[in-house]
């Protein structure tokens, strides 16, 4: 995925919901810029799924497709550095917090905090960063629904890679 960082955006807010291999992801968009992504943990009948919105052109949620996306720039320069490195972790693979920290000259805890603050889960694949002793955390949680999402995402990517070989 190629990310184009946009410094600011305006316009009416639009919410679109995608069905990913792990569940529903809601994007808040202004014009053609994604400003936030959040997981929808409890879907109901009012949830409408959008898979053909122009901002999603080229996005394939089931494979490592090449596409460009505009994201609203957020976070400190350090967090932006971590998020950029997350995008370099190959689809279907993982990297430990400590290994990513070593790549950028930081600490595993700082990398974990940047992952926790990722405003674009799934799009910026923080789920691919794991602890040396297990899955670690996801979206600031170490148990519960978010950890189930992380496991599903990793399983879906691994299954796709396995099916291709």
OpenMM code with the backbone's topology and positions (N, CA, C; nanometers):
from openmm import Vec3, app, unit

residues = "UNK UNK UNK UNK UNK UNK UNK UNK UNK UNK UNK UNK UNK UNK UNK UNK UNK UNK UNK UNK UNK UNK UNK UNK UNK UNK UNK UNK UNK UNK UNK UNK UNK UNK UNK UNK UNK UNK UNK UNK UNK UNK UNK UNK UNK UNK UNK UNK UNK UNK UNK UNK UNK UNK UNK UNK UNK UNK UNK UNK UNK UNK UNK UNK UNK UNK UNK UNK UNK UNK UNK UNK UNK UNK UNK UNK UNK UNK UNK UNK UNK UNK UNK UNK UNK UNK UNK UNK UNK UNK UNK UNK UNK UNK UNK UNK UNK UNK UNK UNK UNK UNK UNK UNK UNK UNK UNK UNK UNK UNK UNK UNK UNK UNK UNK UNK UNK UNK UNK UNK UNK UNK UNK UNK UNK UNK UNK UNK UNK UNK UNK UNK UNK UNK UNK UNK UNK UNK UNK UNK UNK UNK UNK UNK UNK UNK UNK UNK UNK UNK UNK UNK UNK UNK UNK UNK UNK UNK UNK UNK UNK UNK UNK UNK UNK".split()
positions = [
    Vec3(0.0851, -0.1167, 0.0000),
    Vec3(0.0000, 0.0000, 0.0000),
    Vec3(0.0897, 0.1229, 0.0000),
    Vec3(0.0525, 0.2165, -0.0819),
    Vec3(0.1218, 0.3445, -0.0857),
    Vec3(0.0353, 0.4463, -0.0130),
    Vec3(0.0945, 0.5082, 0.0891),
    Vec3(0.0211, 0.6075, 0.1663),
    Vec3(0.0640, 0.7462, 0.1223),
    Vec3(-0.0345, 0.8282, 0.0950),
    Vec3(-0.0093, 0.9696, 0.0716),
    Vec3(-0.0605, 1.0420, 0.1955),
    Vec3(0.0321, 1.0997, 0.2712),
    Vec3(-0.0051, 1.1708, 0.3926),
    Vec3(-0.0544, 1.3110, 0.3565),
    Vec3(-0.1714, 1.3460, 0.4057),
    Vec3(-0.2340, 1.4745, 0.3799),
    Vec3(-0.2329, 1.5537, 0.5105),
    Vec3(-0.1826, 1.6768, 0.5053),
    Vec3(-0.1663, 1.7557, 0.6273),
    Vec3(-0.2979, 1.8048, 0.6858),
    Vec3(-0.3952, 1.8354, 0.6029),
    Vec3(-0.5254, 1.8761, 0.6552),
    Vec3(-0.6314, 1.8484, 0.5494),
    Vec3(-0.7518, 1.8405, 0.5958),
    Vec3(-0.8629, 1.8183, 0.5024),
    Vec3(-0.9872, 1.8826, 0.5604),
    Vec3(-1.0810, 1.9079, 0.4745),
    Vec3(-1.2069, 1.9681, 0.5182),
    Vec3(-1.3189, 1.9042, 0.4385),
    Vec3(-1.4360, 1.9480, 0.4660),
    Vec3(-1.5520, 1.8922, 0.3979),
    Vec3(-1.6378, 1.8133, 0.4944),
    Vec3(-1.7503, 1.7723, 0.4456),
    Vec3(-1.8436, 1.6962, 0.5284),
    Vec3(-1.7854, 1.5597, 0.5623),
    Vec3(-1.8151, 1.5148, 0.6830),
    Vec3(-1.7725, 1.3816, 0.7248),
    Vec3(-1.8627, 1.2777, 0.6607),
    Vec3(-1.8000, 1.1721, 0.6152),
    Vec3(-1.8737, 1.0592, 0.5589),
    Vec3(-1.8210, 0.9339, 0.6270),
    Vec3(-1.9102, 0.8462, 0.6657),
    Vec3(-1.8700, 0.7221, 0.7306),
    Vec3(-1.9022, 0.6057, 0.6378),
    Vec3(-1.8024, 0.5229, 0.6123),
    Vec3(-1.8261, 0.4026, 0.5334),
    Vec3(-1.7752, 0.2832, 0.6125),
    Vec3(-1.8406, 0.1717, 0.5960),
    Vec3(-1.8049, 0.0511, 0.6700),
    Vec3(-1.7648, -0.0568, 0.5714),
    Vec3(-1.6522, -0.1217, 0.6024),
    Vec3(-1.5993, -0.2294, 0.5190),
    Vec3(-1.6072, -0.3604, 0.5938),
    Vec3(-1.6248, -0.4663, 0.5210),
    Vec3(-1.6139, -0.5990, 0.5795),
    Vec3(-1.4736, -0.6500, 0.5485),
    Vec3(-1.3929, -0.6687, 0.6503),
    Vec3(-1.2570, -0.7199, 0.6360),
    Vec3(-1.2564, -0.8674, 0.6725),
    Vec3(-1.1442, -0.9361, 0.6535),
    Vec3(-1.1376, -1.0767, 0.6950),
    Vec3(-1.1570, -1.0972, 0.8452),
    Vec3(-1.1431, -0.9898, 0.9237),
    Vec3(-1.1568, -1.0033, 1.0692),
    Vec3(-1.2844, -0.9426, 1.1254),
    Vec3(-1.3555, -0.8646, 1.0467),
    Vec3(-1.4754, -0.7991, 1.0963),
    Vec3(-1.4985, -0.6672, 1.0260),
    Vec3(-1.5823, -0.5847, 1.0859),
    Vec3(-1.6216, -0.4583, 1.0243),
    Vec3(-1.5278, -0.3452, 1.0676),
    Vec3(-1.4864, -0.2668, 0.9704),
    Vec3(-1.4009, -0.1513, 0.9937),
    Vec3(-1.4734, -0.0282, 0.9397),
    Vec3(-1.4890, 0.0723, 1.0251),
    Vec3(-1.5565, 0.1949, 0.9817),
    Vec3(-1.4518, 0.3035, 0.9567),
    Vec3(-1.4616, 0.3655, 0.8409),
    Vec3(-1.3719, 0.4738, 0.8028),
    Vec3(-1.4471, 0.6053, 0.8059),
    Vec3(-1.3823, 0.7073, 0.8623),
    Vec3(-1.4364, 0.8430, 0.8562),
    Vec3(-1.3572, 0.9141, 0.7478),
    Vec3(-1.4291, 0.9668, 0.6478),
    Vec3(-1.3673, 1.0259, 0.5293),
    Vec3(-1.4175, 1.1698, 0.5127),
    Vec3(-1.3269, 1.2545, 0.4706),
    Vec3(-1.3621, 1.3904, 0.4276),
    Vec3(-1.3095, 1.4039, 0.2861),
    Vec3(-1.3997, 1.4237, 0.1912),
    Vec3(-1.3676, 1.4239, 0.0489),
    Vec3(-1.3008, 1.2914, 0.0144),
    Vec3(-1.1731, 1.2898, -0.0239),
    Vec3(-1.1077, 1.1635, -0.0601),
    Vec3(-0.9974, 1.1255, 0.0385),
    Vec3(-1.0043, 1.1800, 0.1604),
    Vec3(-0.9020, 1.1547, 0.2627),
    Vec3(-0.9638, 1.0756, 0.3770),
    Vec3(-0.9002, 0.9657, 0.4136),
    Vec3(-0.9436, 0.8890, 0.5302),
    Vec3(-0.8854, 0.9579, 0.6525),
    Vec3(-0.9725, 0.9937, 0.7467),
    Vec3(-0.9308, 1.0675, 0.8659),
    Vec3(-0.9219, 0.9794, 0.9895),
    Vec3(-0.9880, 0.8649, 0.9863),
    Vec3(-0.9858, 0.7743, 1.1008),
    Vec3(-1.0422, 0.6394, 1.0589),
    Vec3(-0.9950, 0.5352, 1.1254),
    Vec3(-1.0495, 0.4005, 1.1067),
    Vec3(-1.0713, 0.3391, 1.2446),
    Vec3(-1.1881, 0.2834, 1.2657),
    Vec3(-1.2174, 0.2178, 1.3935),
    Vec3(-1.2891, 0.0854, 1.3671),
    Vec3(-1.2591, -0.0118, 1.4502),
    Vec3(-1.3261, -0.1414, 1.4402),
    Vec3(-1.4663, -0.1304, 1.4970),
    Vec3(-1.5624, -0.1924, 1.4327),
    Vec3(-1.6996, -0.2010, 1.4816),
    Vec3(-1.7115, -0.3386, 1.5469),
    Vec3(-1.7157, -0.3393, 1.6795),
    Vec3(-1.7173, -0.4663, 1.7512),
    Vec3(-1.8557, -0.5284, 1.7597),
    Vec3(-1.9580, -0.4449, 1.7604),
    Vec3(-2.0955, -0.4954, 1.7700),
    Vec3(-2.1747, -0.4436, 1.6506),
    Vec3(-2.1846, -0.5243, 1.5482),
    Vec3(-2.2593, -0.4846, 1.4283),
    Vec3(-2.4081, -0.5082, 1.4509),
    Vec3(-2.4894, -0.4237, 1.3902),
    Vec3(-2.6340, -0.4428, 1.3967),
    Vec3(-2.6936, -0.4297, 1.2566),
    Vec3(-2.8237, -0.4377, 1.2483),
    Vec3(-2.8919, -0.4356, 1.1187),
    Vec3(-2.8808, -0.3020, 1.0461),
    Vec3(-2.8467, -0.1951, 1.1182),
    Vec3(-2.8387, -0.0637, 1.0541),
    Vec3(-2.7036, -0.0422, 0.9846),
    Vec3(-2.6106, -0.1329, 1.0032),
    Vec3(-2.4780, -0.1191, 0.9446),
    Vec3(-2.4856, -0.1453, 0.7943),
    Vec3(-2.4452, -0.0471, 0.7152),
    Vec3(-2.4456, -0.0681, 0.5703),
    Vec3(-2.3011, -0.0781, 0.5227),
    Vec3(-2.2744, -0.1775, 0.4431),
    Vec3(-2.1398, -0.2076, 0.3969),
    Vec3(-2.1162, -0.1385, 0.2633),
    Vec3(-1.9996, -0.0750, 0.2507),
    Vec3(-1.9608, -0.0060, 0.1277),
    Vec3(-1.8305, -0.0659, 0.0791),
    Vec3(-1.8319, -0.1286, -0.0349),
    Vec3(-1.7062, -0.1818, -0.0884),
    Vec3(-1.6717, -0.1214, -0.2236),
    Vec3(-1.7482, -0.0219, -0.2660),
    Vec3(-1.7210, 0.0384, -0.3962),
    Vec3(-1.7047, 0.1904, -0.3882),
    Vec3(-1.6731, 0.2425, -0.2727),
    Vec3(-1.6517, 0.3861, -0.2560),
    Vec3(-1.5251, 0.4265, -0.3319),
    Vec3(-1.5235, 0.5420, -0.3987),
    Vec3(-1.4055, 0.5825, -0.4771),
    Vec3(-1.2748, 0.5858, -0.3980),
    Vec3(-1.2800, 0.6179, -0.2696),
    Vec3(-1.1578, 0.6234, -0.1901),
    Vec3(-1.0958, 0.4847, -0.1717),
    Vec3(-1.1741, 0.3812, -0.1969),
    Vec3(-1.1267, 0.2438, -0.1790),
    Vec3(-1.0819, 0.1792, -0.3096),
    Vec3(-1.0801, 0.2544, -0.4159),
    Vec3(-1.0449, 0.1997, -0.5462),
    Vec3(-0.9078, 0.1323, -0.5398),
    Vec3(-0.9018, 0.0071, -0.5807),
    Vec3(-0.7776, -0.0688, -0.5813),
    Vec3(-0.7523, -0.1467, -0.4539),
    Vec3(-0.8317, -0.1220, -0.3500),
    Vec3(-0.8127, -0.1921, -0.2234),
    Vec3(-0.8756, -0.3304, -0.2310),
    Vec3(-0.7959, -0.4312, -0.2036),
    Vec3(-0.8467, -0.5676, -0.1945),
    Vec3(-0.8212, -0.6132, -0.0523),
    Vec3(-0.9287, -0.6358, 0.0230),
    Vec3(-0.9155, -0.6686, 0.1639),
    Vec3(-0.8685, -0.8102, 0.1883),
    Vec3(-0.8595, -0.8906, 0.0849),
    Vec3(-0.8236, -1.0306, 0.1049),
    Vec3(-0.6848, -1.0648, 0.0532),
    Vec3(-0.6141, -0.9692, 0.0013),
    Vec3(-0.4801, -1.0000, -0.0468),
    Vec3(-0.3921, -0.8763, -0.0402),
    Vec3(-0.2665, -0.8970, -0.0652),
    Vec3(-0.1676, -0.7908, -0.0553),
    Vec3(-0.1630, -0.7104, -0.1844),
    Vec3(-0.2742, -0.6505, -0.2204),
    Vec3(-0.2826, -0.5751, -0.3448),
    Vec3(-0.2104, -0.4412, -0.3305),
    Vec3(-0.1649, -0.3904, -0.4415),
    Vec3(-0.0991, -0.2603, -0.4434),
    Vec3(-0.2042, -0.1533, -0.4712),
    Vec3(-0.2138, -0.0561, -0.3824),
    Vec3(-0.3086, 0.0517, -0.4017),
    Vec3(-0.2585, 0.1743, -0.3271),
    Vec3(-0.3125, 0.2878, -0.3603),
    Vec3(-0.2759, 0.4130, -0.2951),
    Vec3(-0.3944, 0.4618, -0.2119),
    Vec3(-0.3643, 0.5212, -0.0992),
    Vec3(-0.4677, 0.5726, -0.0114),
    Vec3(-0.4184, 0.7046, 0.0489),
    Vec3(-0.5116, 0.7968, 0.0663),
    Vec3(-0.4792, 0.9246, 0.1298),
    Vec3(-0.5241, 0.9174, 0.2752),
    Vec3(-0.4300, 0.9434, 0.3664),
    Vec3(-0.4592, 0.9422, 0.5092),
    Vec3(-0.4246, 1.0778, 0.5684),
    Vec3(-0.5085, 1.1240, 0.6600),
    Vec3(-0.4817, 1.2486, 0.7295),
    Vec3(-0.3620, 1.2270, 0.8220),
    Vec3(-0.2615, 1.3127, 0.8096),
    Vec3(-0.1417, 1.3024, 0.8914),
    Vec3(-0.1780, 1.3306, 1.0367),
    Vec3(-0.1358, 1.2405, 1.1230),
    Vec3(-0.1616, 1.2545, 1.2652),
    Vec3(-0.0377, 1.2091, 1.3415),
    Vec3(-0.0345, 1.2386, 1.4691),
    Vec3(0.0706, 1.1880, 1.5561),
    Vec3(0.2017, 1.2642, 1.5466),
    Vec3(0.2906, 1.2304, 1.6372),
    Vec3(0.4229, 1.2920, 1.6437),
    Vec3(0.5116, 1.2365, 1.5327),
    Vec3(0.6234, 1.3018, 1.5059),
    Vec3(0.7169, 1.2469, 1.4063),
    Vec3(0.7604, 1.1039, 1.4394),
    Vec3(0.7783, 1.0725, 1.5679),
    Vec3(0.8158, 0.9362, 1.6042),
    Vec3(0.7054, 0.8370, 1.5683),
    Vec3(0.5820, 0.8688, 1.6015),
    Vec3(0.4709, 0.7789, 1.5681),
    Vec3(0.4587, 0.7627, 1.4166),
    Vec3(0.4757, 0.8698, 1.3439),
    Vec3(0.4703, 0.8612, 1.1979),
    Vec3(0.5808, 0.7698, 1.1444),
    Vec3(0.6992, 0.7758, 1.2059),
    Vec3(0.8086, 0.6872, 1.1669),
    Vec3(0.7705, 0.5415, 1.1908),
    Vec3(0.7159, 0.5126, 1.3087),
    Vec3(0.6742, 0.3747, 1.3397),
    Vec3(0.5672, 0.3301, 1.2422),
    Vec3(0.4683, 0.4136, 1.2159),
    Vec3(0.3584, 0.3762, 1.1261),
    Vec3(0.4103, 0.3514, 0.9851),
    Vec3(0.5089, 0.4292, 0.9419),
    Vec3(0.5690, 0.4061, 0.8104),
    Vec3(0.6377, 0.2703, 0.8073),
    Vec3(0.7097, 0.2366, 0.9131),
    Vec3(0.7780, 0.1067, 0.9206),
    Vec3(0.6777, -0.0090, 0.9253),
    Vec3(0.5636, 0.0116, 0.9890),
    Vec3(0.4604, -0.0927, 0.9930),
    Vec3(0.4158, -0.1279, 0.8517),
    Vec3(0.4057, -0.0274, 0.7673),
    Vec3(0.3641, -0.0500, 0.6293),
    Vec3(0.4653, -0.1283, 0.5478),
    Vec3(0.5870, -0.1417, 0.5975),
    Vec3(0.6916, -0.2158, 0.5269),
    Vec3(0.6973, -0.3632, 0.5672),
    Vec3(0.6218, -0.4009, 0.6701),
    Vec3(0.6204, -0.5418, 0.7111),
    Vec3(0.5411, -0.6191, 0.6070),
    Vec3(0.6030, -0.7183, 0.5440),
    Vec3(0.5334, -0.7896, 0.4363),
    Vec3(0.4046, -0.8573, 0.4823),
    Vec3(0.3092, -0.8555, 0.3925),
    Vec3(0.1804, -0.9224, 0.4133),
    Vec3(0.2052, -1.0681, 0.4516),
    Vec3(0.1362, -1.1146, 0.5535),
    Vec3(0.1475, -1.2543, 0.5951),
    Vec3(0.2650, -1.2831, 0.6873),
    Vec3(0.3383, -1.1805, 0.7261),
    Vec3(0.4513, -1.2002, 0.8172),
    Vec3(0.4329, -1.1126, 0.9403),
    Vec3(0.5137, -1.1398, 1.0411),
    Vec3(0.5121, -1.0598, 1.1626),
    Vec3(0.6535, -1.0162, 1.1961),
    Vec3(0.6616, -0.9192, 1.2832),
    Vec3(0.7883, -0.8677, 1.3326),
    Vec3(0.7661, -0.8363, 1.4795),
    Vec3(0.8643, -0.8624, 1.5635),
    Vec3(0.8473, -0.8346, 1.7065),
    Vec3(0.8624, -0.6852, 1.7335),
    Vec3(0.8032, -0.6418, 1.8436),
    Vec3(0.8167, -0.5025, 1.8850),
    Vec3(0.9646, -0.4670, 1.8992),
    Vec3(1.0420, -0.5577, 1.9592),
    Vec3(1.1843, -0.5297, 1.9816),
    Vec3(1.2620, -0.5249, 1.8504),
    Vec3(1.2290, -0.6094, 1.7542),
    Vec3(1.2985, -0.6062, 1.6249),
    Vec3(1.2675, -0.4763, 1.5507),
    Vec3(1.1424, -0.4333, 1.5543),
    Vec3(1.1071, -0.3065, 1.4907),
    Vec3(1.1765, -0.1909, 1.5621),
    Vec3(1.1808, -0.1973, 1.6940),
    Vec3(1.2486, -0.0929, 1.7715),
    Vec3(1.3968, -0.0858, 1.7348),
    Vec3(1.4613, -0.2000, 1.7198),
    Vec3(1.6029, -0.2020, 1.6835),
    Vec3(1.6252, -0.1396, 1.5458),
    Vec3(1.5316, -0.1625, 1.4534),
    Vec3(1.5431, -0.1047, 1.3184),
    Vec3(1.5441, 0.0476, 1.3200),
    Vec3(1.4699, 0.1060, 1.4146),
    Vec3(1.4570, 0.2520, 1.4158),
    Vec3(1.5300, 0.3167, 1.5331),
    Vec3(1.6050, 0.2369, 1.6101),
    Vec3(1.6822, 0.2921, 1.7215),
    Vec3(1.5965, 0.3387, 1.8372),
    Vec3(1.4993, 0.2580, 1.8734),
    Vec3(1.4062, 0.2951, 1.9798),
    Vec3(1.3906, 0.1788, 2.0769),
    Vec3(1.2843, 0.1847, 2.1576),
    Vec3(1.2555, 0.0765, 2.2520),
    Vec3(1.1270, 0.0050, 2.2120),
    Vec3(1.1158, -0.1190, 2.2541),
    Vec3(0.9954, -0.1971, 2.2242),
    Vec3(0.8712, -0.1312, 2.2833),
    Vec3(0.8833, -0.0753, 2.4030),
    Vec3(0.7684, -0.0098, 2.4669),
    Vec3(0.7217, 0.1109, 2.3851),
    Vec3(0.8163, 0.1901, 2.3353),
    Vec3(0.7801, 0.3070, 2.2543),
    Vec3(0.7110, 0.2634, 2.1254),
    Vec3(0.7611, 0.1570, 2.0640),
    Vec3(0.6980, 0.1040, 1.9432),
    Vec3(0.5563, 0.0552, 1.9754),
    Vec3(0.5416, -0.0154, 2.0867),
    Vec3(0.4095, -0.0633, 2.1279),
    Vec3(0.3120, 0.0510, 2.1500),
    Vec3(0.3607, 0.1586, 2.2118),
    Vec3(0.2739, 0.2756, 2.2334),
    Vec3(0.2318, 0.3385, 2.1015),
    Vec3(0.3222, 0.3454, 2.0056),
    Vec3(0.2875, 0.4002, 1.8735),
    Vec3(0.1865, 0.3095, 1.8033),
    Vec3(0.2032, 0.1790, 1.8181),
    Vec3(0.1061, 0.0854, 1.7595),
    Vec3(-0.0313, 0.1064, 1.8231),
    Vec3(-0.0330, 0.1213, 1.9548),
    Vec3(-0.1599, 0.1428, 2.0266),
    Vec3(-0.2305, 0.2679, 1.9764),
    Vec3(-0.1544, 0.3715, 1.9420),
    Vec3(-0.2126, 0.4987, 1.8998),
    Vec3(-0.2384, 0.5081, 1.7497),
    Vec3(-0.2189, 0.3997, 1.6760),
    Vec3(-0.2400, 0.3978, 1.5317),
    Vec3(-0.3857, 0.4347, 1.4996),
    Vec3(-0.4088, 0.5483, 1.4325),
    Vec3(-0.5461, 0.5877, 1.4008),
    Vec3(-0.6060, 0.5119, 1.2818),
    Vec3(-0.5258, 0.4240, 1.2209),
    Vec3(-0.5706, 0.3526, 1.1014),
    Vec3(-0.5449, 0.2028, 1.1130),
    Vec3(-0.6030, 0.1369, 1.2166),
    Vec3(-0.5816, -0.0073, 1.2256),
    Vec3(-0.6279, -0.0748, 1.0966),
    Vec3(-0.5657, -0.1817, 1.0639),
    Vec3(-0.5847, -0.2587, 0.9423),
    Vec3(-0.5166, -0.1913, 0.8241),
    Vec3(-0.5403, -0.0622, 0.8007),
    Vec3(-0.4769, 0.0059, 0.6883),
    Vec3(-0.3267, 0.0221, 0.7131),
    Vec3(-0.2906, 0.0611, 0.8341),
    Vec3(-0.1511, 0.0595, 0.8777),
    Vec3(-0.1417, -0.0638, 0.9670),
    Vec3(-0.0744, -0.1687, 0.9191),
    Vec3(-0.0879, -0.3030, 0.9775),
    Vec3(-0.0134, -0.3256, 1.1100),
    Vec3(-0.0580, -0.2579, 1.2155),
    Vec3(0.0036, -0.2789, 1.3461),
    Vec3(-0.0233, -0.4200, 1.3988),
    Vec3(-0.1212, -0.4888, 1.3412),
    Vec3(-0.1475, -0.6266, 1.3827),
    Vec3(-0.0313, -0.7199, 1.3494),
    Vec3(0.0579, -0.6774, 1.2608),
    Vec3(0.1731, -0.7606, 1.2227),
    Vec3(0.2890, -0.7506, 1.3213),
    Vec3(0.2755, -0.6674, 1.4239),
    Vec3(0.3792, -0.6546, 1.5259),
    Vec3(0.3357, -0.7361, 1.6474),
    Vec3(0.4255, -0.8249, 1.6916),
    Vec3(0.3941, -0.9173, 1.7997),
    Vec3(0.5023, -0.9121, 1.9071),
    Vec3(0.4694, -0.9656, 2.0207),
    Vec3(0.5640, -0.9785, 2.1306),
    Vec3(0.6565, -1.0971, 2.1031),
    Vec3(0.7727, -1.0981, 2.1628),
    Vec3(0.8613, -1.2145, 2.1462),
    Vec3(0.8054, -1.3367, 2.2175),
    Vec3(0.7054, -1.3154, 2.3047),
    Vec3(0.6478, -1.4283, 2.3784),
    Vec3(0.5015, -1.4543, 2.3439),
    Vec3(0.4515, -1.3984, 2.2347),
    Vec3(0.3116, -1.4200, 2.1973),
    Vec3(0.2610, -1.3102, 2.1064),
    Vec3(0.1309, -1.2891, 2.1090),
    Vec3(0.0707, -1.1901, 2.0206),
    Vec3(0.0961, -1.0462, 2.0633),
    Vec3(0.1179, -1.0239, 2.1918),
    Vec3(0.1333, -0.8869, 2.2400),
    Vec3(-0.0028, -0.8250, 2.2624),
    Vec3(-0.0264, -0.7069, 2.2090),
    Vec3(-0.1550, -0.6399, 2.2246),
    Vec3(-0.2072, -0.5932, 2.0905),
    Vec3(-0.3264, -0.5336, 2.0954),
    Vec3(-0.3856, -0.4766, 1.9746),
    Vec3(-0.4832, -0.3688, 2.0155),
    Vec3(-0.4690, -0.2515, 1.9567),
    Vec3(-0.5561, -0.1370, 1.9846),
    Vec3(-0.5609, -0.1063, 2.1349),
    Vec3(-0.4466, -0.1244, 2.2023),
    Vec3(-0.4368, -0.0931, 2.3439),
    Vec3(-0.4891, -0.2007, 2.4371),
    Vec3(-0.5270, -0.3148, 2.3853),
    Vec3(-0.5808, -0.4240, 2.4673),
    Vec3(-0.4904, -0.5468, 2.4582),
    Vec3(-0.4874, -0.6247, 2.5645),
    Vec3(-0.4115, -0.7513, 2.5624),
    Vec3(-0.5025, -0.8723, 2.5802),
    Vec3(-0.6318, -0.8481, 2.5975),
    Vec3(-0.7306, -0.9563, 2.6042),
    Vec3(-0.8582, -0.9073, 2.5371),
    Vec3(-0.9477, -0.9990, 2.5102),
    Vec3(-1.0802, -0.9617, 2.4625),
    Vec3(-1.0933, -0.9513, 2.3116),
    Vec3(-1.1938, -0.8724, 2.2707),
    Vec3(-1.2340, -0.8632, 2.1302),
    Vec3(-1.1218, -0.8177, 2.0369),
    Vec3(-1.0417, -0.7199, 2.0818),
    Vec3(-0.9358, -0.6703, 1.9936),
    Vec3(-0.8278, -0.7759, 1.9698),
    Vec3(-0.8000, -0.8557, 2.0698),
    Vec3(-0.7012, -0.9623, 2.0507),
    Vec3(-0.7561, -1.0696, 1.9560),
    Vec3(-0.8865, -1.0934, 1.9605),
    Vec3(-0.9476, -1.1856, 1.8650),
    Vec3(-0.9374, -1.1305, 1.7232),
    Vec3(-0.9562, -0.9977, 1.7083),
    Vec3(-0.9400, -0.9344, 1.5768),
    Vec3(-0.7977, -0.9528, 1.5252),
    Vec3(-0.6985, -0.9289, 1.6111),
    Vec3(-0.5586, -0.9425, 1.5703),
    Vec3(-0.5312, -1.0852, 1.5237),
    Vec3(-0.5762, -1.1813, 1.6010),
    Vec3(-0.5545, -1.3218, 1.5643),
    Vec3(-0.6209, -1.3540, 1.4305),
    Vec3(-0.7431, -1.3035, 1.4088),
    Vec3(-0.8133, -1.3280, 1.2816),
    Vec3(-0.7386, -1.2661, 1.1638),
    Vec3(-0.6887, -1.1437, 1.1817),
    Vec3(-0.6148, -1.0773, 1.0742),
    Vec3(-0.4885, -1.1556, 1.0378),
    Vec3(-0.4140, -1.1958, 1.1391),
    Vec3(-0.2909, -1.2713, 1.1138),
    Vec3(-0.3216, -1.4061, 1.0490),
    Vec3(-0.4270, -1.4704, 1.0950),
    Vec3(-0.4672, -1.5993, 1.0379),
    Vec3(-0.5111, -1.5833, 0.8919),
    Vec3(-0.5878, -1.4802, 0.8626),
    Vec3(-0.6336, -1.4573, 0.7254),
    Vec3(-0.5157, -1.4324, 0.6324),
    Vec3(-0.4188, -1.3525, 0.6766),
    Vec3(-0.3016, -1.3257, 0.5935),
    Vec3(-0.2193, -1.4525, 0.5733),
    Vec3(-0.1983, -1.5276, 0.6808),
    Vec3(-0.1200, -1.6514, 0.6706),
    Vec3(-0.1899, -1.7522, 0.5797),
    Vec3(-0.3211, -1.7609, 0.5891),
    Vec3(-0.3968, -1.8534, 0.5038),
    Vec3(-0.3852, -1.8156, 0.3576),
    Vec3(-0.3930, -1.6862, 0.3288),
    Vec3(-0.3823, -1.6410, 0.1905),
    Vec3(-0.2440, -1.6752, 0.1342),
    Vec3(-0.1400, -1.6485, 0.2110),
    Vec3(-0.0036, -1.6776, 0.1673),
    Vec3(0.0125, -1.8292, 0.1451),
    Vec3(-0.0410, -1.9074, 0.2379),
    Vec3(-0.0314, -2.0535, 0.2255),
    Vec3(-0.1045, -2.1035, 0.1012),
    Vec3(-0.2226, -2.0483, 0.0752),
    Vec3(-0.3035, -2.0887, -0.0416),
    Vec3(-0.2358, -2.0533, -0.1727),
    Vec3(-0.1524, -1.9493, -0.1724),
    Vec3(-0.0838, -1.9064, -0.2945),
    Vec3(0.0387, -1.9917, -0.3272),
    Vec3(0.0890, -2.0649, -0.2274),
    Vec3(0.2098, -2.1453, -0.2529),
    Vec3(0.1789, -2.2870, -0.2935),
] * unit.nanometer
topology = app.Topology()
chain = topology.addChain("A")
for resn in residues:
    res = topology.addResidue(resn, chain)
    for name in ("N", "CA", "C"):
        topology.addAtom(name, app.Element.getBySymbol(name[0]), res)
